[in-house]
Amino acid sequence: RRALEMEVATLRKQKAEDAQVMSQTATLVQMLQESHTALVSSNTHLLAELQELKKQHAFEVEQFQRNFDEISAELGCEGKLSVGEEPAAPIASTASIERKRRS
């Protein structure tokens, strides 16, 4: 009889420990789910921001290209500069541009 009582006490203690572990596990699972949700939301936000920055960058590149082409035309430079291409001749200084405009 004494052995059965000790076994019951051990099993009750084990059951209480198991319940505590299950509760901690459930808490950790909830924390992981919340963290995952926050990361997915942040990722979505960052992807949208990246797309917007890419559009803005493309627009700015087009503006710079247009400005370069206009300045090249004003200075009488030959050809157009492609994105990433180095200019064939040195770009005129501000003073030389001003002298050309005056003449």
C-alpha angles and dihedrals in degrees: 000000000000091000091053092050091051091048091049090050091049092049092048090050090048090048091052091049091048091051090051091049090048091050092050090047091051090050091050092048090052091049091050092049091050091047091049092050091050092049093049090049092048091047091051091049092048092048091052090048091049091052090051091049091049091053091047091048092050090050091050092048089053090050092049090048091050092047091048092049091049093049091046090052091049091050093044095240117167121243132356129278116240120215109278093014121124118235114259094221130028114271113251119253122249090253093055091047089052091049091052091051092051094051 
